[in-house]
Amino acid sequence: MLKNYNDNSFINEDLDEKAFNELLKNVELLNTELLKNHRIDKALYDKYDVKRGLRDSNGKGVLTGLTEVSDVFGTYVSDGKTFQAEGKLYYQGYDVSELIGTYGENRYCFEMIIYLLLFGKLPSDEELSLFLSVMWQMQNLENRFIRDVIMKASNPNIMNALQRCVLTLYTYDSDPDDISEENVLRQSLVLINKLPLIAVYSYMAYCHFRKDRTLLIRNPEDGHSMAENILLMLRPDGKYTDLEARVLSIALILHAEHGGGNNSTFTTHVVTSSGTDTYSSIAASIGSLKGPRHGGANLKVMNMFKDMKEHVSDYKDDSKIEEYLLKILNKEAFDRSGLIYGMGHAVYTLSDPREVILKDFAKKLAEEKGLSEEFQFYNKVEEIAKRLIMEKHKVNKNICANVDFYSGFVYTMLGIPEELFTPIFAIARTPGWCAHRLEELMNGNKIIRPAYKYVGEHTSI
């Protein structure tokens, strides 16, 4: 803990060595006091039947609201018994697998999904054309915003930059606190279309000011899809293949929405229910997504595979892979958490439909990139990990890979830097957050306020 105070700009720089050491000593005493007085007996959670993390004892989420935006399906109930099922994800009632199968070849397939999430129906050709024209008109940032907000405060965590920039957009809005449906829709479209620019420009600023690289600011182009413009803005030559753009579009679709109960979307509902502005609501959701237990999971998968390659002598040998994965499960390898990242899901049992779809596109992209052996390595780890986790924990519930397992691999093949892995997730999820915000404003009439049971003592002075 104390090491965090070394070279800290929040500490008075004029402190001499004696005073600084005294500060560290006093902070250590405060840390001890904190740890001593804030531990709650875990048995009390069972005693009072507290739904930790708003989940039942079986891990299923406690029902806290109603939504029409999306549905997540991984089990079914028959004769009072719960059975495992192939995973299904629905956007406004449409099976995502069918949506991608039908519209995945369309250049603007992600934009069609944005329309579906916001308006509850698929657009006609005329409606899509109108919608695209609105989006292209909004995908710009003022030069002073780029200069004063993005460039002057660069940092390596682009999620932090997204939050800061979203909050600052409040000051550029002529009517930021109007929470009428019409105004929130306008603000939603502004955020959906400006977030890709903010993410890419923030990364470029970080590379320029922190890594001494050439500053590259490439403007998005009208007529391009959002996926195409992200690749165009990121690459020095602005070039990409049709498959690359299509795979990124599919990845954006698969991350666009995942029910009202996921952590960041529930954050959207909670913050929106207080009556606050759109920028505060979306900034809060970005803060939620930033966490490694949520949006940062694919980066954990990538780092796990890097570590695996360093410690597995022959990753074509199944026994060597199994040996390493067992070390992970026994907390002897990687981050010693005992977790094989990218495996398992709170809802899905037999399969995560997003992983199934993304895996297929990962294979196609790997073939185009000459990385089929790398793909096979991921596939082997997935199959071996499923078996080992079930054997280790002696669970009856099937373990499936989730969407994070292949998304980092896909982003790497697309040349997307690791610093942008989670921001890409945020770009994709913003339409879903905005749809839920509108739904909460139009249907909710109470501030969300779950209860906490007080288990401390009442003390007299």
Secondary structure, 3 states (H helix, E strand, C coil): CHHHHCCCCCCCCCCCHHHHHHHHHHHHHHHHHHHHHCCCCCHHHHHCCCCHHHECCCCCECCCCCCCCEEEEEEEEECCEEEEEEEEEEECCEEHHHHHHHHCCCCCHHHHHHHHHHHCCCCCHHHHHHHHHHHHHHCCCCHHHHHHHHHHHCCCCHHHHHHHHHHHHHHHCCCCCCCCHHHHHHHHHHHHHHHHHHHHHHHHHHHHHHHCCCCCCCCCCCCCCHHHHHHHHHCCCCCCCHHHHHHHHHHHHHHCCCCCCCHHHHHHHHHHCCCCCHHHHHHHHHHHHCCCCCCCHHHHHHHHHHHHHHHCCCCCCHHHHHHHHHHHHCCCCCCCCCCCCCECCCCCCCCCHHHHHHHHHHHHHHHHHCCHHHHHHHHHHHHHHHHHHHHHHCCCCCCCECCHHHHHHHHHHCCCCHHHHHHHHHHHHHHHHHHHHHHHHHHCCCCCCCCCCCCCCCCCC
